[in-house]
Amino acid sequence: MITGSAPFAGDAQAIIVRRFRETPRPLRDTAPQISGQIEQLVMQMLAVDPASRQATAGELARSLDTAAIQQASDPLRTPIASTQAARSIAVLPFVNMSADPENEYFSDGMTEELISVLTKMGGLKVAARSSVFAWKGKSEDVRVIGRALNVDTVLAGSVRRAGGRIRLAAQLTSVADGYQLWSDTYDRELSDVFAVQDEISLAIAQGLQVRLRPGADQGKKGTDDVEAYTHYLRGRFHWGRRTESEIRKGSLTSEQALALDPDYALAQMGVADSYNILGFYDWLHPREAFPKALAAANRALTLDDSLAAAYCSRGYVRLYHEWKFALAEEDFRRALALAPDYAIGWHQYGNLLTQQGRFAEALAAMRRSHALEPLSLIANAALGWTEYYSRRYDAAIAQYRSTIELDPTFMLGHLWLGNALVQTGAIEEAAREFETAIKLSGGAL
C-alpha cells in the first residue's frame, strides 16, 4: 500500500517460493519520500522468521505510533539521523587529571563542549550527553562501549589544569578493530581553550571525512571571557547533580559568569534552568523562582534566538508555573525545529502533551527522547510516566523495571514503580518500592 506494488511478483506458486527465498526490494527504491523508520518497520513485518516480527498487535501499534510521527512533514518530526552512510562518534567523559579534584567540572565541561561542536558536523551522528556520561568512571574497553552506544568511533581523553595552563590529550578509536585513528596532546594557556576545542573537532572531522554544516559557526562560544566560561562550566556541573545545595551553587556560579559578561547567553540560560528546578521542587518559593527563570530565559533569547535550550527553559516556566499550554507548546516546538535531536526538548514536550491528555503524541515524543538518549535515567523513567498516565500500567511497570536495571539507586524509578504497582493491586510489592524510594531519598519523601 505504501509503494503501490506487492513485495513479490509472479503467479501464486512463484510468489510463495520467492517469499521464502528472497528479500523484498527496499521500499524507498520506489517510495523515496518515506522515512527509514517506516521502511525498517515494514521489512520487519515481512520477516520470514516469526521471532523477527512484532510479537503482538500492541507492539506493532506502538511501533507505528513512533514511525508515523517521525514520518510527518512537520520539521519537528524529522527522523533521527542514523542512516548507514552517516559516521558516528561517542565522546566519553574526559578524565580529570588535575591535582585538584574540584577541576572535574572543567573536564566534564570540555566533554560537553566537544559534543556540542561535533553535533554541528554534517553527516556525523553524535551520542548524547547522558548516554556517554553513563560510562563515566568505568574502565570498560572502548569497543564494548562503542557497541553499546551503537557508534563506530569513540573519542576519549584527559584534561590536566594547573594554574593558567591546560594539558589536553585525546584519542580517537575505531570500534570495529580497536585501533587508534588519531591522537594528539595539547599544552596551552587556559586562554587558548576555545582554539583547542576547535582544533580537536577539526582533526576528527578530517579523520572521519565529515564537515561543518553550512551556516554552523564552529567558533561561537557565546563569550570571549575565559573566566566567565569557566564559571558557566562550573554552574552546569552543579546543576547536573540535581540536589538543592548543588542547584543553588549552579545558580550562583552562572550569575558570576554574567557579572563578568552580561551578554553571555548560555550563562543566562544556566540561571533560568537553576531557578526552574528550585521553583519546581519548591526549594525556593515558585512566585520568586519562576519569574527569575523567565527573565533569564527571555534575556538569553534576546541575545541568541537560535539557542534551542533557552526556548525549553522558557517553555518550562509557561508549563509548570503560568499554565499557558499554548505558549509552552510554541516554545518546545520552536526548540525542536532548531534542534530535532535535542532529547531534553522531546522529554519536556512529552510532559506537556501528557498533561494535556494527548497520549499518542506524548508517547511518540517520549520514545523519541528515549531513542536519542537510551541510557538516560530520566528519559527512561519519563517514558514510563507517560505510559502510567495513559493507564497502560503493565507497560509502565516494565519501563520502570528497565530503568531501575540501569541504576538500582535511582530513587524516582522506585517511587514511580510503586505508583504503577498500586494501580494493578500489587500493594505489598508497591510498599517495598516506596520504602526503597524513601531510603534512597534520605528520608526526604
N, C-alpha and C positions, 0 to 999 in steps of 0.2 A: 504493500500500500504506500509506503514511503517513496519507493523508487519508481513505481508504476510497472514493475516487472517481477516475475517469480524468481526465486533463488536458483532454480534449475529449469531447463527447458527439455522438451522431448516428449515421447509418449509415456504412458503411466509406468511401464516397466523400466524405461531408461531413467526416469526421474527417481525411482526407488533405488536403482543401482548407484546413480550419481550422488544421491542423498548420503549414502554410507561411505563413498569412496572419495568424494571431492569436497573442497571447501568453497562455500558460496563466494561469488565475486564481491569485493568490498563495496558497501553501499555508496560510498562517496565517489566511486568511479562514475556512477550515473546520477547521483544526487549530491553534488559537491557543497550544497548550501547547508547540509545537516551537520551537527556537531559530532566530534569524535566520541562523546559520551553516548549519544543515541546509536551511533554505528556499533560501538562496543556492546551495548545492551542487546541490540537485535542479534548480533553474532553469537552472544551468549545464549540467547533463546533458541538459536538454531543448532546448538552443540549436539553432537551425536550421543555423547555420554550423558545420561540423565543427571549424574552427580555434578556436571559442569553447568547445568541450567539452574534457574531460580527454583528454590525448593517449594515455595508456596506462592499463592496469588498475592498475599500481603507483601511478601518480599519484592515481588515484581512491581506492585503498586508503588512501594517506597522508591524503588529504583527509577520508575517512570516519573515520579514527582521531581526527583533531583535532575534527571535528564531534561525534562520539559522546561524547567525554569532556567536551565543553562542554555537551552536552545533558543529561547525568546530573543527577539531583536533588541530589547532594551539594553543599553550599554552596561547596565549593572549586571546583566546576566550572561556575559560572555563566558565561554568555557574556561576552566583552569588551564593555563598554558603548560601543557605537558605532552606535546607531540614528540614522536620518536626523533625528529630532526633536531629538537632543541637539546643543547647541552645543559647539564645540571650540576649544581655545586651545593655543598653544605659548609658553612663557616663555623667550625667548632669554637666554643668559648676560649679565647686566648688565656693562657696561664699567666697569672701574676707572679713574676719572678723578683719583684721588688723586695727590699729588706722590710718595708713597712706593709703588713697585710692590709692596711686601710686603703692601699692603692688598688685594691681589687675592682673598685668602681671604674678605674681608668681602663683596665684590661677588658672588663665587660663592655665598657663604652666603645672601645676600639672595635670589638666584635660587632656590635650593633651598627656602627657607622659603616663598616665594610659590607655588611648585609644590605644596608640601605643603598650604598653606591652600586653594588653588583646587581641589585634589583632593577636598576635603570638600564642595564645592558640588554640590547635586543637579542633574542634567541637564547637567553640563558635563564633556566629555571633555578631559583634560589630557595633552599629550605628555610622555613620561617623560624623566627627567633625562639619561640617556645619549644619547637621541636629540637633544635640544636642544643638549647640550654638544658634539656633533659639529660644530656650526656656530660654536663659539667662535673668535673672532679672524677670522672671514671676513666680507667686506663684501658678501655676496650680497643682492639685493633681497629684502625680506621676503615678497613674493608668491611668489617662487621657493621660498624656504624653507618657507612655509606649504603650498604644493602638495606639496613633497617629504615633509612630515610629515603630510599629509592632515588639516589643520585649517583652519578658516575665519577665525580671528583669530590675530594674533601680538602678544605684548607684548614690547617692547624698552625698554631704559633704561640709565641710567648711575648710578654712585654715586661721590660725592666725599666723602672723610672727612678732616677736618682737626682734630686735637686732639679736643675733646669735642663736635664738631658734624658733622653729615652733611648733604649735599645729594643728594637722590634725584630723578631725572627719569624719567618713564615715559610711553610712548605705546602705545596700543592701535590696531592697524591691521587693516583688512579685507583678507583675501587676495584676495577676488573683484575688487576695483577699486583697491586700494592707498590708499584714503582713510583718514585717521585718524578713529577713532570717539571717541577720548578721549585727553587728555594732561594732565599736571599735573607740577608741581615742588614738592618738599617741602624746606624748610630747617628743620632741627630739631636739638635737642640729641640726643646719642647715646642718652641715657636714654629718648628717645621712639621708639626704633627699632621696638618691638613695635607701637605705635599706628600708625606709618606703614605697616607691613605690612598691618594690618587695614584702614586707610583705602583703600589701593590695591585690595585684594581686594574690598572693598565697592563701590568705584566700578566695577570690572569686572563684578561681579555685577549691578549696576543697569543697566549698559550692555548686557549680554547677556541680561538678564531671567532670571537664574538665582538660586537662593537656597541658603543653607547647609542641608545635610541635617539633618533633625531629630536632635537628640542630639549633633551635632558641635560641639565647643567651639572656636570660631574663635580665641579669645584665648589658648588654652592653649599656652604655650611651654615649660613644664617648669621654668622658673626666672624669678625677678624680678630677678636679678642680671645686669646688662648685661655686666659684666666676665667673669663665668662663661660667659655666652652667647658672647662673642667668642672666648674660649679654645676653646669647643666647636666653633665655626665653623672656627677655625684647625686644630683636630685633624682634622676631617673633610676639610679641604682637603689636608693632608699625607697622610692615609690614602688618599685617592683617587689619589695618584701611584704607589703600589704598589712603591716601591723600599724596601730595608731601612732606609736612613737616614731616609726620609720617614715610614715606618710608625712608627719609633721616636719621631720628632718628634710624630706624631699621638697616640701613647700618652701622651707627656709632657704635651702641652697639654690632652688630655682629663682627665688627672689633676689638672692645675692648675685646671681648671673645678670638679672635685669638691672641691678644697681650699677653694674659695670657697662651694660649695653641695653638700654631700654627698648631698642628696636630689634631685639633678638626674638624672632617669632617662636622658635622651638621652646625657649625658656618660658614665654608667655603660656604656651600650651602645657608645659610642665606644671605651672602654677594652677591652671584650670583643672588639670587632672587630679592634682593633690586635693584641692578643695571639693571636687566632685566626690571623691572617696570619703573625705572627712564628713561631708554632709549626708551621704548615703547611709553610712553606718552610725550617724548621729554622734560622732566623736566631736563634732562642732555643730552648734545649732544650725539646722538647714537654712533658716532665714538669714544667717550670717554667711554660711559657706557657699551656697549656690549662687547668690548674686556676685560674689567674688570670682567664682568659676566662670560665670557668664561674661563678666567684664574682661577677664583674661583671654577667654576664647575669642571674643569679638576683636580684641586688640591683635591677637595672633593672625586672624583672618584679614584684618586691615593691612597688616604688614606683608602677609603672603597668602593670597586667596587660593593658592594651589595646594595648601597644606591639608591633605585629606584627614589626618588625625584630629586636626583642630575642629573640623566640621563635626566629627564624632563627639569631641569634648562639649561642643555647644548643644548638640542633639541630646546628650546625656542630661543636661540641665532641663531642656524642654520636655524630656520624657519623665524624669523622676521628680522634678520639683514643680514645673509650671503646668504639667499635664496637657501640653499643647502638642497632641499627637501628630497633627498635620505638619506643623513646623519641624518637629523632630524627624519625621519621615523625610522631609525635604533635605534636612542636613545629612542624614545617613545615606540617602540615595546620591547626594552630591559627592560625599566622601567615596562611595563605591564606584561612581563614574570616574573619579580621578585615580583611584587605586583599586581595581577589580579584585586583586589578590590580597586585600587587607583583611586578614582573618578577624581582628577585633571589630572591624566595621560590620562584617557579616553577623558576628555574635550580637552586637548591640542592636542591629536592625532586626535580628531574630527575636530579641527581647521585646522590642516594640510590637512586632507582629503578634507575638504570643499574648501580650496584654490586651490586644485588640480582638483576640479570638480568631485571627486569620491563620489557623493552624497549618494548613497545607503549605502556605508561603513561609511560615515560620520554620517548619521542619526543613524545608529546602534551604533556607538561609543558614540554619544551624549546621546542616550537613555540609554546606559549602565551607563554613568556618572550620569544621572538624577535618574536612579533606585537606584544607590548607595547612592546618596545624594538628596532625593526628596524635601527637604526644602531649599536647597542651591539656592540663588537667581541667581548666575551666571550660575549654571548648568541648571536652568530653562530657563533663557534668551538665553543661548548658543544653546539650542535645537531649540528655535525659530529662532535664527540667521541662523542655517543651513537649516531650513525649508524655510527661506526667500531666501537664495541663491540657493535653489533648485527650486525656483519660485513656491513654494506651499504657496502662500500668505495668503490664508484663514487659513491654519494650523499654519502659523507663527503668525498671529494675535491672534488666540485662545491661543497659547502658551504664547505670551506676556501678554495677559489679565490675564491669570492664574498666571504669575509671579508677576504682579502688585497687584493681590489679596493677595499674601503673604506679600508684603510690598509696600504700595502705595507711599512711599518716595524713591523707588529705581529708580534713575534717568535714568539709562540705559534702563530699561524696557519701560519707556515712549518714549525715543528717538527712540529706535528700532521699537516700535509700530507705531510711526509716519511715519517711513520709509516704513513700510509694508502697511499702510493705503494709502499712496501716490500711491503705485502700483495698488491699487484697485479703485482709483479715488475718495476716500473719503477725499477730500482736506481739507474741513473745520474741520473735526474731527482730521485729521493729524496735522493741525495747532495748535489745542488745546493741543495735546500731546507734540508738540515741545515747546510750551510756558511753559507747566508744567516742561519739562526737563530743560529748561533754568533757570527757577526759582529754581529748586532743585539743580542745579549746582552752584548756587550763581552767575550766570551771566558768568560763565567760558566758556560756549558753544558758 
